[in-house]
Amino acid sequence: NRESNSSAGARNIAAMVTNKGVKLSRWRAPKQMKELNLISCQQPGHRYKKASKEHVEIPNYLERQFAVTEPNQVW
């Protein structure tokens, strides 16, 4: 768990232990993790910022009216 900075889950820990020569299935790994009080700490998801104002140089021709009857009609 130290190798992965506490970010490895049961599958990764099972793979790491198996690579070191000890058989450990991915279904047995969570039980071993609970016994050893190992907790996987994952980073939270990235939140994207919403633009505060519309970009000035790019005009919005469609104004969210996507149903166009003929091609090349809007511009």
Secondary structure, DSSP 8 states (H G I E B T S, - for coil): -TTTTT---HHHHHHHHHHTT----TTTHHHHHHHTT--------------SS--SSS--SSTT----SSTT---
